[in-house]
Amino acid sequence: MDIFSKIAAGEIPSYKCAENEEFYAFLDINPLVKGHTLVIPRREVDYIFDMDDDEIARFQQFAKRVAIAIKAAFPCIKVAEVVLGLEVPHAHIHLIPMQSESDVDFKREKLKLSPEEFQQIADKIYAEFQK
């Protein structure tokens, strides 16, 4: 079981932003900006384009609901969707609230947040997702 599967299963703590039977969203622990969220399928699949058409459609629909919640919790111009990352062999989408394109520069310094700040951010997104 990879690290993202363990997070979705609750075996590793995370800052949950949204979930359903198939997908799970949680805060990136090395965020570019407040509200930077990862969305994953609960099913282990390494490459997003290995998902069948129906599953990837549901994945995108779930990510859209999470992005709407992020935008409501953290007003921004847009929520960027980025599929990037080779470090974890599990398909995932980065959702990043952005005021400018520089907010989506993965080479920039990551935010340092306290556990309390992470929890407050996750709670705001989760509350908006529930609406």
JOTAJO-V780668 format. One record per backbone hydrogen bond with DSSP energy under -0.5 kcal/mol. CO is the residue of the C=O (numbers start at 1). NH is the residue of the N-H. E is the energy in kcal/mol with one decimal. If there is no record, write none. Layout:
BEGIN
co=[CO | CO]
nh=[NH | NH]
e=[E | E]
END
This chain:
BEGIN
co=[2 | 3 | 4 | 5 | 6 | 6 | 7 | 14 | 15 | 18 | 22 | 22 | 23 | 24 | 25 | 25 | 26 | 28 | 31 | 33 | 36 | 37 | 38 | 39 | 40 | 43 | 45 | 47 | 48 | 52 | 53 | 54 | 55 | 56 | 57 | 58 | 59 | 60 | 61 | 62 | 63 | 64 | 65 | 66 | 67 | 68 | 69 | 70 | 78 | 78 | 80 | 80 | 82 | 82 | 88 | 91 | 93 | 93 | 94 | 94 | 95 | 96 | 98 | 98 | 100 | 101 | 102 | 104 | 105 | 111 | 114 | 115 | 116 | 117 | 118 | 119 | 120 | 121 | 122 | 123 | 124 | 125 | 126 | 128]
nh=[6 | 7 | 8 | 9 | 11 | 12 | 10 | 16 | 27 | 25 | 42 | 43 | 20 | 40 | 17 | 18 | 38 | 31 | 111 | 36 | 28 | 95 | 26 | 93 | 24 | 45 | 91 | 50 | 51 | 56 | 57 | 58 | 59 | 60 | 61 | 62 | 63 | 64 | 65 | 66 | 67 | 68 | 69 | 70 | 71 | 72 | 73 | 74 | 80 | 98 | 82 | 96 | 84 | 94 | 90 | 41 | 39 | 95 | 82 | 96 | 37 | 80 | 77 | 78 | 103 | 104 | 105 | 106 | 108 | 113 | 118 | 119 | 120 | 121 | 122 | 123 | 124 | 125 | 126 | 127 | 128 | 129 | 130 | 131]
e=[-2.1 | -2.0 | -2.7 | -1.9 | -2.3 | -1.3 | -1.4 | -1.0 | -2.1 | -2.9 | -3.6 | -0.5 | -2.3 | -2.9 | -3.0 | -1.5 | -3.5 | -0.5 | -3.0 | -1.8 | -2.4 | -3.1 | -2.3 | -2.2 | -2.4 | -0.6 | -3.9 | -2.8 | -1.4 | -2.7 | -1.8 | -2.2 | -2.5 | -2.4 | -2.2 | -2.5 | -2.7 | -2.4 | -1.9 | -2.2 | -2.8 | -2.4 | -1.8 | -2.6 | -2.5 | -1.8 | -2.3 | -3.0 | -0.6 | -2.9 | -0.5 | -2.2 | -0.7 | -3.3 | -2.5 | -0.6 | -2.3 | -0.5 | -2.6 | -0.5 | -2.6 | -3.0 | -1.3 | -1.5 | -1.7 | -1.9 | -1.4 | -0.9 | -1.7 | -0.6 | -2.6 | -2.4 | -2.4 | -2.3 | -2.8 | -2.6 | -2.0 | -2.2 | -2.9 | -2.4 | -1.9 | -2.5 | -1.8 | -0.9]
END
